[in-house]
Amino acid sequence: MKKISVGMFGFGKTGKLVTREFLQSPDFYVSWVVRKSHNDNQKFASRLLGFEDDRGEIFSIDDISANFYERIHTDVIIDFSDSKGVCSYASAAYCGTKIVSAISKYEPDDLELLKSLKSRTSVLYSPNITLGINVLLIAGQILQKIAPHADIEIVEEHFRDKKEVSGTAKKIAKALNLDEQQHINSIRVGGIVGRHEIIFGLPNQTMRLVHESFNRAAFGQGAIFAAKWLIDQPEGQYSMENIIAEMFKQNVPVY
């Protein structure tokens, strides 16, 4: 079976862990890695991450030429960089390359550019691409329909230095039609990677849905799941939430 070739955007703390997951997967071949800085140019991500072969040649975003995506074509681009990354790889959509974006914060113009690529290729955009959080999101909506009169609170816990309210918690609040100012409770302690809980309170019982990430490698595993699914999809825009919801309907095992 032919391996799915991928190009990685972003090689920071999370990007390195995601790249490692793809390097370890027998279903993928990492062709290249693009990062913002010039650090480690023309070295191989595989060597830097402890593997003993040459995969994932590193390029600075400043060195990407007009024909780069034709010259080193990949089946999928995995984006864990920043809002502006899409401006560099948008032309890859014209080569038929599929796109998985897990950027948590997009500037409006950059997000519109990403969305516009759906007419050229298949684009999957999910700010939190972990499997578990998307299962929790769908399960929360199902439980709300079963118990519409329950009191609902969202608790999100993250590492001490995270200042803003979790974007994932805001997404949960929106999906459950809750005012985020009133129903999101934030906790900042220690080095928690990320924990989200939806609490359903009823007169004589309480139900809790919880998802916790112990390692950012979970984002890589979610991106692998997304890329495998996206490779057979036609042009259009998709999300992890869409995929999981459809699998719930069909009783298909998620993992």
Buried (B, 14 or more C-beta within 10 A) or exposed (E): EEEBBBBBBBBBEBBBBBBBBBBEBEEBBBBBBBBBEEEBEEBBBBBBBEBEEEBBBBBBBEEBEEEBBEEEBBBBBBBBBBBBBBEBBBBBBEBEBBBBBBBBEBEEEBBEBBBBBBEBBBBBBBBBBBBBBBBBBBBBBEBBEEBEEBEBBBBBBBEEEBEEBBEBBBBBBEBBEBEBEEBBBBEEEEEBBBBBBBBBEEEEEEBEBEBBBEEBBBBBBBBBBBBBBBEEBEBEBBBBBBBBBEBBEEEEEEE
